Amino acid sequence: MSENRFDDLFAEADAAFNGRYKNELNQLVGLSKEEIDSVTPETTDLKVYAVLVKVVEKASKDNLSQAQLVENIKALGQVAVQIAKKVPQLAALL
């Protein structure tokens, strides 16, 4: 049986969604477009949101400390911080 070309991606997603920040990641992924647009209704917000999801995904998969996660979110800028604050557990860290 040949290996699926997406096996690595599935393994990474599995690690992220079962990692340290799985609840935060699930809530972040569950934000509606309206919730994201409430920060500032610009198309760049969706780009920032997509990168923010990846940052939290990677933090979860790599088991980063809360301080490292907060630093990474803040490095994305104020829009990312405002979107992250829509997730109660992330808001508590920020």
Secondary structure per residue as TSV (DSSP state, phi and psi in degrees):
chain	resnum	aa	ss	phi	psi
A	1	M	-	360.0	129.8
A	2	S	-	-81.2	151.3
A	3	E	-	-75.1	133.3
A	4	N	-	-67.1	136.2
A	5	R	T	-66.6	-11.6
A	6	F	T	-102.6	4.1
A	7	D	H	-55.2	-42.5
A	8	D	H	-64.2	-39.8
A	9	L	H	-65.6	-40.7
A	10	F	H	-64.4	-40.2
A	11	A	H	-64.8	-41.1
A	12	E	H	-65.1	-44.0
A	13	A	H	-63.8	-41.7
A	14	D	H	-60.5	-44.7
A	15	A	H	-63.4	-41.1
A	16	A	H	-68.0	-44.7
A	17	F	H	-78.6	-6.2
A	18	N	T	-113.9	4.0
A	19	G	S	-84.0	-165.4
A	20	R	T	-59.1	-37.4
A	21	Y	T	-107.9	34.5
A	22	K	H	-61.5	-41.3
A	23	N	H	-66.2	-44.0
A	24	E	H	-62.2	-42.2
A	25	L	H	-64.1	-44.9
A	26	N	H	-61.3	-41.3
A	27	Q	H	-69.2	-39.5
A	28	L	H	-63.0	-45.6
A	29	V	H	-64.7	-28.4
A	30	G	T	-82.0	-2.5
A	31	L	-	-64.5	140.2
A	32	S	-	-82.9	163.7
A	33	K	H	-60.4	-36.3
A	34	E	H	-63.6	-41.1
A	35	E	H	-64.8	-39.5
A	36	I	H	-68.8	-44.9
A	37	D	H	-64.9	-22.1
A	38	S	T	-67.3	-19.9
A	39	V	T	-69.6	-60.1
A	40	T	-	-159.5	124.0
A	41	P	-	-78.2	65.4
A	42	E	S	-120.9	153.8
A	43	T	H	-65.4	-24.6
A	44	T	H	-64.8	-25.9
A	45	D	H	-60.7	-39.2
A	46	L	H	-66.3	-34.2
A	47	K	H	-68.2	-44.8
A	48	V	H	-62.1	-42.2
A	49	Y	H	-59.2	-45.4
A	50	A	H	-61.3	-41.6
A	51	V	H	-69.0	-39.9
A	52	L	H	-58.9	-44.4
A	53	V	H	-58.3	-44.3
A	54	K	H	-63.7	-38.6
A	55	V	H	-64.0	-45.0
A	56	V	H	-69.2	-38.1
A	57	E	H	-57.9	-48.6
A	58	K	H	-65.7	-40.7
A	59	A	H	-61.3	-39.6
A	60	S	H	-68.1	-46.5
A	61	K	H	-64.0	-41.3
A	62	D	H	-89.3	0.5
A	63	N	T	56.8	45.9
A	64	L	-	-69.2	155.5
A	65	S	-	-70.6	162.0
A	66	Q	H	-60.9	-39.4
A	67	A	H	-61.6	-41.8
A	68	Q	H	-65.8	-41.9
A	69	L	H	-62.0	-47.4
A	70	V	H	-59.4	-44.1
A	71	E	H	-59.9	-43.5
A	72	N	H	-66.4	-39.9
A	73	I	H	-65.6	-46.2
A	74	K	H	-62.8	-32.2
A	75	A	H	-65.5	-23.3
A	76	L	T	-75.7	-17.8
A	77	G	-	110.8	176.3
A	78	Q	H	-63.7	-37.7
A	79	V	H	-61.5	-43.6
A	80	A	H	-62.8	-40.9
A	81	V	H	-62.3	-44.6
A	82	Q	H	-64.6	-40.0
A	83	I	H	-66.5	-44.8
A	84	A	H	-59.9	-33.0
A	85	K	T	-68.2	-10.3
A	86	K	T	-72.0	-16.6
A	87	V	S	-101.5	114.6
A	88	P	H	-51.2	-42.5
A	89	Q	H	-66.6	-35.1
A	90	L	H	-75.5	-37.8
A	91	A	H	-59.8	-38.2
A	92	A	H	-64.5	-30.8
A	93	L	H	-78.5	-30.8
A	94	L	-	-89.8	360.0
